[in-house]
Amino acid sequence: MNLKVKNYLITYFTILFIFGVFFLYQKHDVGNDSTISEWLINYSGGFTKRGLIGQLCVYLSILFNLELRDSIFILQTLILFIYFFILFNFIKNIKFNKLLLLATFTPIFVLYPIAEIEVLARKEIFIFCIFIFYLTDIVQKYTAIYKLTFLPIAILIWEPVFFFIPFWFAVDIINKKIYNFNSVLIKNFSLYIPAILLSFYIALNPMSDESYLEMVSFLKNYFNEGCYMSCDLLKTKSSIVQQFQGNFGRYSTEVFLRYFLIITIGFGPLLLIYKNSKLNNKNLIFFKFFRNLLLPFLIISSPVILLFAMGFDWGRWVNISYTFSIIFYFYLNKKKLITTDKVLFMNIHKFFNYRYFYILFFIFYCFGWNPKTVITGDVASFPGYRIPYKTIKIINYKYINKSNSY
């Protein structure tokens, strides 16, 4: 079973990576691509949020005499490969069952950015890698150094990572075996203070109009690039109040109902697992007040509600939230820190007693739908079909027809 799953994962991640690189290449020259717009942000006009990676791309372009979009494409391809590589190595030895397979292949996890290419290689992919890196055995020996270096770097890359810091802190409580409010807890929390202060500084000090215009001028003069979409939001949605106000006109009963169903269905298998799991060490602070892991998980995840209120990429927020949620579970499972009720898996196995019924359900659940990127977007259908269809269509239009015209 596990050998088959490992082979399936290798094949799955490889296929997604190939599609991902293909789509990144096709859209890296598109003038209104949302991913590129975020990577254009840099420090040429002074310090600003999310400018670190853009500044790195600027340095690479100048150093190797590359077009800025080409250096962006190279870095996007590299980080996409790193993400799939370390994710596979992180989960390859986990014992999978039918429910965990559904939780792993759900369309709001790794499939999502390939299905919704507006989300492909956005800056949160760096944060996923940094979080997985934290969960490795090597880093767990040097957590203090990590928190004082990598967490501030994560804030500089994508400051909303602030809302997911509780996942790091929960890992600390479990690993350090913290039972009460003592010096160990205070010491661990104090190591997060530099990253937290940096995130507040970024939030309270938006880019000035003069600095923004200087960055725009730099992009235009050196790379003939315009500052649009995510880059332009540095000016139009710079304050915290503007972040919240931008969503007011998009709320509706339909939106809330749609995303309630998306989250309930997409998170469903993982929520079932959390509901039927508990820590082996029952006396840890915070966790000792709960009978299972569902409510602690919901509390740890709750800060993301502010992210939903501040931005309209709700499909993207679902994907980011789910990625942190399942990586956290993978870690607990991998380290044998939890016990899951075997009756749950027996009942799931009985429910899917007929093999072909499970296969059919798996296909429709994992490849039959996915949320769109923005809050007003409807649910997309059959990404398992549309992704290869879109690829063939692009190849046919851009390459085969062009060669025939010659």
Phi, psi and omega in degrees: 000307183292325177296318177297315180298319179299317178295320177298318181295318177301313180296315182298310181294322179296315179297315179297321178296316180298314176299318181299313179297320179299312180293322178298318180294318182294326187257358184289344176257002181285129188292339182240026181288131185289326179294313180300321183301325179287326181281350178282341181296130182213182185261017183296335177260004184118179183294136176206163179294146174062025183267350187297310183291321177298321178294322176298318178297322177298314179300315180297320180296317180289317183296317184255010179055049181254157167294144183301320180292331177290318178294325175297315180299318180297314180293323178297316179297317181296313183289328176296317178296315180300317181299309180296321182295310183286330177293315178299313181294334179287326187249359190296333183260007178285143178278115183266149171231181185298323181288318180292330175297317177297320180292330182278322183264006178306144185288000176261011179253238188290335178291330191303311181296335178282326178287322178246089191291350171297336183265348187297125177060034169287169193291344178295343179297328174296322182292320177301315180296318180296322179292315178298319178302321180296331185274359179282157182297323183296312183291328181297344176276343184228048186294327181296313179299317180301310185294329181277349181242300188288326179293315173300323176297319178300320178297320180292331179282311185206095191297337176296354173302340176308323183288348183251004177303327176306332177294318177297316184293324177297320176299320179298315181302318183287315184289319182277356181053057182273119186259337182204180180283093182228188183296330179295316179297315181296318180297316180296317180295323182298332180290342177273347187301316178303316179293319180295315179297321179296320180294321177293320178300315180297317182294324186267356181231071180294161181296134179286162179299321181295316179294320179300312181296327177293320177294317178301315180297319179299312180300320182289314186286322185268328186231002182054041180249141174267155178261109187224169176048244184301321178296317181291335180294343174301335179261314188279336178228056187277327184268162179297319180299316179297327178300315181286319182297330183298340183264344189305317184284354184258351182286141175198165178299322180298317180298311182295320178294317181300313183283337171298316180290320180299314182290318181297314182286313183295319179276350190315301181301320180291322178296322176299318180295314178298321181297330184252021179238152175213154179291143176293325176266101190277353189258009181291143179304145183076306185287336185290348181272001187233146183281331178218186188268358185294307182293317174303319178298317180296323179292316179299325182277345190301328179302338182294343176303323178295324178295320176298323181287337186263342184221155184259008175274064188295324177298321177294318179297323177299315180299315181295314180299317181293321181299314176298319184295316184280328175296321176299317178294316179305319181295313180299320179292313183300321182270005180055043180268352182229161173236131180248137181301118182292338179298324179302310183292327176295318179293321177296318179296320178293321181298321178259048185300321180272122186305315185289335175294317178296317180299316180295315178297317180302314182297313182290322181289316187272333185233010185260353183198164170194149178289150173284176187285310189265163186302327184271354182284145178280180178278129178279159183242145172048061175298332177298334176265318187290327180297305177294327179297316179297321180296312180298320180297317179295315179299315181296318184285317188273330189245310183290311180296324181293318180293325179292328181291334177286000000 
